[in-house]
Structures are given as structure tokens and as C-alpha cells.
């Protein structure tokens, strides 16, 4: 670098795309990128040149800080931090929008356009939060600049048109902000995560601008095409995914009113929850943890800790996809409940009514019958991972059948693992957890479905497509899954982490073979919670999976489990209200399911509101996913965090299932 180095719009565009992960790089490319950045970082004068001539210093500084977060060299991280502060000082006290009269220069509005794109496609990520801060700083300065230019004789037409549209939309926003969301999304709007007030205002205005252009400005598209304004053109491009995201639930819920939540108390609660989650990760030695919390249907906290891939240094985020293990059983129970509502299935019917090809099940050499309810509640007598005569154990990770690596192309083929084995107890007499029982339940669902759909098709058509759960799917080892985590295990906390053995989960898709992330799981949990608490909801609605009375049956205790104060319903564990051992407040009744897979531990937990609450969305939902096998205390961690958030809202009455 000779001091005469110049940067072009293309350089900056490539830099932004690479830093944001738009391009998937090989290791050699990453090394080149780091060298490229380090060369710029090494000399302060080049910093000022880059930022000043391209019109977006704050964004470049932000991306450099993001880049520094993945650096292992502490000296380099300190250097980046120092230079970012230095450059921010320079740009704060000088006119940083230089060469703006040249149309070829990358403008601030283009940069805001880029920020909005990332925020829209990667909502609630750490990067999005940083970009919102950039928008907060950049947008007001840009508007001031436009106003100043339009007052000059040499101002350009597109500047005047741009300012005119922004001011007109701002006026309309103040009048119609609430109604625009209601009409456009079909429900009220709430920011997907709690941010600083200025950041929330910024992103809300940007989204409102998009909605209002569609609703109130029919002639705006031609005008924006003519003036070539990046933000508005990009919003037309983002229109479809934003709308889909809204119907899925990112923007679907609103707290009862502004007084429902004490914002300061919520911030304090998030800090406390953050400490609990960090302590959980460190105590258990977990590589990566992903967590999300919703209150009354609205996301209030999502965060990732550690690494999704240790070798490649990939951060774990709320969007990281992991094995959800036995949480898969709740999806299968939901599918079965949908067939019950349609009259195609009855919980109390014998299973051979729906699957006559099954062999006769035997207990002590006597033929017995199993009902659908017994399958779903783990009272069928069907074995888990050990056969009759083998020592019964809760240490399923020590059993060979847990590590099956060969594929089973169909559910029917996977039945061969257990259908000919003798039952461990007489059906209906004892609770014995069994993943194989849910495999058999999924085979029945395939038989009674229209056109004999596969379990994968049923899951997609009846749940994931209905709720737009884009990251929830069956695990196929050879499939490319964006944001998929690696999985780890260790013999003890004193020993190092290891990659888990290769397994193929096709033998137990319905009971433990689904992939998802915390966002999808919370959308799913909130839908069930709202169904349960809305008496007049019909499951015919595209947005509602089941009727209230159906959810009530799923969440009603059928049999006691081997866990204190916990019963099992149909696909869900139910914990009754109980006194707290650490304070005077009682622990409310709640519904949950944990999961343990090869290289993963998970939980989804729901605390409903009281039956007399007027808001069907009221309640707390939490999901935690980890990429470590046999991570302990995940249930207690989820419950502790859920109870923290439960006390934030004024609508946190005692729960009655």
C-alpha cells in the first residue's frame, strides 16, 4: 500500500458481502480476507481514506468490529477496537459524506438499504442489532443532508423527490402506524426483539414505510424506479419474504398495551437470564447454546452462545439448526390430533384397526391389543432401546441401538427393529418411555392419510408449511442444511470435546429425528398456546393447528412418569403447580418436553396464563438447544429463566391447565 490506494464501490460491496457471510468462502479465501483487512487496519491514514471517500464510515466501522469478534489474536482485536474509536472520532467531527455529488459513489442511502436487507433476512441476530445501531446513526444524518441539499440551487431532482417522499411517508406514518400493521399482516405488530427505543423506532419506521408504499402510495413504484432510490427498490424486492415472515409470527403478536411490560424490569430480567444461560453453558462445558423466549406471543429475547462448529469457528446463533431429539414427539402428537379432529383417528381405538398388517403383540406369550392413546402416552409396553431380558437403564447413550448408522428409507422398514419383540409390560398398566412407540404411531398416520402420504409429507403439509417453519425438517445426513450445527460429546468434564459418531436417524424420525431452531420451535409453541387459550378458534384456520379442546386433551395428565411431580399426556410432559424451594412464589404448572440426541440436548417449555385471561396469547414460551450430548440441568435452566420472565408482565397469573 503506497498511500495512493483508492477504493471503489465494487471493493466496498465485496467487503460488505463477504463480512456478512453472503459469500461462502474456502479457508484460503478467509485467510486472504483477513490479510486484506489487516493491511487496512495497520495504517490509520488508510482508514480515513476508505471511509471518507465512500460515504459510509459508520457502517465500515461496525463491520470491522463484527470482524474483530471472530479474531483469536487479542492484539489484533485491540488494534481494531482502537482504530474504530479513532475513526469514529474523526468522522463525528468532520463532514464524512464527501464526494456525494458524484453519482458513482456508494451513498449512505445505499448503505442503509444494505442494512435493511440484512435485518430483514436475518432478524434478531447480533449482526442485525448492530446494523440497527448503524441505521439510527446514519439515517438522521442523511435526511439532514438531503434537506440541506434541496435548499441549494444545485440540488438534483432525485434528492428533492427522495426527501419529498420520505417526509410525506413520515407524516402518514404518524397517523396510520398501528392500522397499517393490522391491515397488512392481519394482526397487530410488535418488534421481534426488545432493543433500545431508538433502534426499535428506526426499524419500525422502515417497515412501516414499506407497508405504506403498498397501501397508500399506488404511484410510488414508478416514482422510485425513476429516482433510483435503493431503500424503496429493495423493499419491493423484500416485500414477499417480509410478508411471509409476518404471517409466520415474527411480527404477528403485540403485548396487551404499553403498560403490560416494565421495560426497565425487562432489561434487568434479560441480563439475569443471560447470566443464567452463560453459567449453564460454562458449568456443563457446552460448545454452543441457542435460546429464545417469548412473552404473550412476542419475541423478547433470543441469543446464541459459543460455537456451532468448533473447527471452523462458526458462532452459535438463534438461527442455528440443531437436532431437537424427543421434542419431535410433540410434532407427531400434533399430527395425530389433527387426524382425530378430522374423524380419521380415535385415541381409544386399537391400532390394528388402522394398520391390520402389524403382527400380534405379545406379553408373556399372550396376545394383547394396544390403543392409539397408549402409543402416544408411552403406556403401550413397546420397548425403548433395550429388549425384554436386558437390564433396563436410563443411560440410553450406552446402548448400541442408539447409534444406528444405516438408513431406513421408509417408516414401514424401520418397524422391523421392534414390532416382533415381546412387550415389556401389559398395555395400559405402566409408563415406560419409548421412542419406537412413536415410530409405530407415525406408520399409522401414514396409513390413514389421504393418498398414503409419508411422514415427511405430513409434517411439511400439516405443520411446517402452515406455520412457515422454514428450518424444521426431518434430518437427512446427506442434505445441505443452512446453519446446521456440528455435534459433540465428552466422557467427562475433565476430558476434551469429541465429534460424535455418524448416525442416521431415519429409524426414529417421528420420535427423535427432526431438525429445527429456537425461532421455529417458539412459533410452534405459541401457536399451540394460543389454540389452547382461544375458545372460539377453529382448526380450519390456516394459522391455528388445533382446537382448544384438542390441546386440552394433549396437555392433560394420563400417567405419572419417573420424574417427581410430572405426568405424561399425549406427546407432552405436564408439571403440576408446586411450592418453590428457594422463595415464597410457587412454581406454576407448565408443559414441556426435553430431548436427548447423539450430540444434542434440547427443551421446549410453555407456561400458560390463567383461563380467565382475555388475551389468548398470554404466557411464556422458552426453547433451548445445545450441541452437546447429555447436557445436564437443561430443564431446570429453562424453568428458572421462564420464571424470571413470568414476573416481568402484569399478566402473569397462576396457571390452571
MOKA-V983829 format. One record per helix or strand. SS is the DSSP state (H for helix, E for strand). FROM is the first residue (numbers start at 1). TO is the last residue. If there is no record, write none. Layout:
SS FROM TO
SS FROM TO
//
This chain:
H 9 19
H 27 41
H 44 54
H 57 69
H 74 92
H 108 121
H 126 150
H 157 185
H 197 216
H 220 227
H 230 248
E 261 261
H 263 284
E 288 295
E 298 309
E 314 315
E 321 323
H 325 341
E 350 350
H 351 353
E 361 363
E 366 368
E 371 371
H 372 376
H 396 398
H 400 403
H 411 417
H 435 448
H 450 452
H 455 467
E 473 474
E 484 484
E 488 489
E 498 499
H 505 512
E 514 516
H 518 533
H 548 554
E 559 560
E 566 568
E 573 575
E 578 579
E 586 587
E 590 597
E 600 608
E 619 626
E 628 628
H 634 646
E 649 649
//
